[in-house]
Amino acid sequence: MDGQTAAFMAAACLLAAFVRGYSGFGFSALVVSASSLMMNPLHVVGVVMLCEFGMTFQQWRGVRADVDWRRVRALMLGAALGLPIGLWAITRVGVDTARAVISVYVLVMCVVMLRGWQIRSQQGFGPHLGVGVFAGMANAVGMAGLPVASYFTAQGMASGVFRGTLIAYFAILDLFSLPLMWGSGIIQADTFRLAIGALPLMVIGIWLGGKHFLATDPQDFRKFAIALLAFLAVINMVKLVL
């Protein structure tokens, strides 16, 4: 990784950590989407997974009382089914195909979230299981948060429960994902070195975001994060075409 790419990725990591600290999601999607502009995005998937796991420890004390464990259990069962399928698929395509898949996926999920899709009925085990399967497949590129965030947003969950449940889900999902990613080759020895290098930026960004010093509700700030993700996806698609 040359100096320009390293500086760009450092800035992306800091911004993404701030977004995660403020709104509870978006770190992996932002970092992976940003990396697609400069390099093979699969090279940073393992790094963001390790970073996500580390961020959970930093945030856990402040959110554990808000976690809806019923949702977490159903989502994780689905993810356990979906992740192996996603890993099998993404490790068998080329770099440009991976970029295209990631960009289209991100853009579609952003449109879903920004359109304000609403679910009026009570959601039981089955729907959560289905979303978990899809999220597990998406976690092959470190982006399980987008479908789950879309699903939670559509149900009008309170900000605290939204944030706490997502963070708890990420922690268990990442712990489950790491050995499978090691076996598939997405995580290698250098992955740990890069994750350690990103640690200071991650801690600073999470701390700043967690202070909520902006005069913006976390739900409104989430819209900014979604718009930024959509912008990165469009830029990546344009780059692929040109």
N, C-alpha and C positions, 0 to 999 in steps of 0.2 A: 504494500500500500504506500503510494507516494505521499509527500507532504500535503499537497493540495487536497487529496482525497481524505487524508487523516483529519485535517482541519475541518473539512465539510462534515464528516461523520461525527466529529466531536461536538460541533454546533447542533447537529440534528439530535444527538443523544441528549444534550442539555435541554433543548426545547421540548423534546418528547417526554423527558422526566418531569419537567414542569407541568405539562399537560396532564400526565398521569397523577401527579400530586394534587392537582386542582380538581380534576373531574373524575378520577378513578379508572380511566381507560385511555387507550390510544398510544401507549409507549411503543409496543412492538410494531403496530401498523405504521406509525410515523417513521420509525427507524428503518424498517424494511423497505418501505416505499421510497424514502430518501436515498437509500443505498442503491436502488435500482437505477438511479441517474448516473452513478459513478462506477458501479462494479456489479458482479454477480450477486444478486440479493440473497441467494442461498448461503453465501459465505457468512452472513451476519445473523442468520436465523438462530443458530446455536448461541451466539453472543447475547442476543436479546432475551432468549429463554433463561439464561443464567442471570442476567440483570433483573428480569421480572421476578425471579425467585428471591433474589437479594432484596428487592424493593419491598416485598411482602413483609419481611422482618422489620423494616423501617416503619411501615405503616400499620402493622398489625394491632398494636396497643390501642390505637385511636379508633379502630373500626370493628373490633371483634364483637362488641355488643350489638351491632347492627346487622350481623350476618343472618340471612335466611337459609338455614342448613337444609331445609326440605328441597329448596331449589338447587342447591349445590349438589346434593346427592344424585338427583335425577340427571342433571347436566353432565356430571362426571361419568355416570354409567354410559350415557350416550357417547361421550368423548372417547371412552375406552374402546368402543366399537369403531368409531370413525377415524381415529388417528392412524392406525396401521394402514388403512386404505389410502389416506392422504399421503403418507410417507412413501408408500409403494409407487404412487402415481408421480409425485413431484421429483423423485430421484431418477426417473426414467425419461425425462424430457431435457431439451437443450436450454441454454441460458436465455435466449430470446423468447422461447416458448414460456419459460418460467416467468419472465418479466411481463409478458402479455397476460398470462393467467392471473398474476397478482394484480396488475393494473385494472383489468376488467372486474375482477372480484371486488376490489376496493371501491371502484366507482359505483358498482351496483349497490353495494352495502351503504355507501354514502347517500345515494339517492333515496334508498328505503328509509334511512334515518331522518333525512331532511324533509321528506314528504309528510312526516307526522302521522304515520300509520298508527292506528289505535286498535287495541283489543279490549272489548267491553266485557267479555265473559271471563269467569274464573278459570285459570289455567291449572290443570292437574299434572299428573306424572307423565302421561303420554306426550303432550306437546313439549314439555321440558326435555324429555328423552330425545325427541326428534331434533330439537335445536342443538342438543348436546352432540348428536352424531355429526351434524353439519359443522359445528364448531370444532369438533375433534379433527375432522378432515382439514379444516382451514388452519389448524394449529401446526400442520406440517410445514407451513411457511410463517409460523409465529403469529397468526392473526385470528385466533379464536375469539378475541374480544368483540369484534365487530358484529357478528350475528347475535351474540348474547346481549350486547349493549342495545342493539336494535329491538330485540325481544323484550327486554326490560323497559326500555323507553316507551314502547307501545302500550305497556300496561300501566303507565303513569306511576311508577314506583317512587317513593320518597327518595330524595338525594342521598341521605345517609345509608339507607338500606341498599340502594343501587350500588353505591361505591363499596360498601362493606362486603356485599355478596359477590361482586365481581372480583375483589381482591382475594377473598377466600378461595373462590373458584380457580383463579389463576395460580394460586400457590399449589393446590393439589394437582391441577392439570400439568403444571410445569414439572413437578416432582415425578409424575407418571411419564411425562414425555421425554425427559432427559436420557434415560437408558435406551429408549427406542431410537432416539436421534443419534446416540452414540453408535448403536448397531447399524444404522443406515448410512453412517459416514457424514452426517450433517454436523455433528459435534466431533471435533478432533482435539488434539493436544493444544494447538494454537488458540483454540476457542477460549480456553480458560485464561490464557495470557491477555487476550483482547478484552475479555470481560473484566478482569482485574484493572486494566488500564482505564476502562470506562467507569469504574466504580466511583471515583470522586465526583465526576460530572453528574452521575446518577443521584448521588446523595444530595448534592447541592440543588439540583432541579426539583427533586421530590420535596425537599425542605421548603424551598421557595413556594412551590405550588400548594403545599399543605397549609401555608400561612393564609391563603385566600386574601392576599392584600389587594387584589383588584376589586373594584366596586362592581363585580359581576357575579350573578348567581351561577353556581356550578353547572346547572342545566343550560343556561345561556352560553356559558363558556364552552360547553360540549359542542354546541353548534359551530363555533369557531374552529374547533379541532376537526370536526367532520368536513367543513369547507376546505381546510388546509389539506386534508387527506385527498379529497376529490381533486384539488388542484395538482397535487403530486402525481396522481393517477393519470390525469389528462396529459401532463408534461411527459410522462413515461410513454404513453401511447403515441404521442406525436413523435417522440424520439425514435420509436420503433419503426414508424411509417417512413420517416425521413432517413 
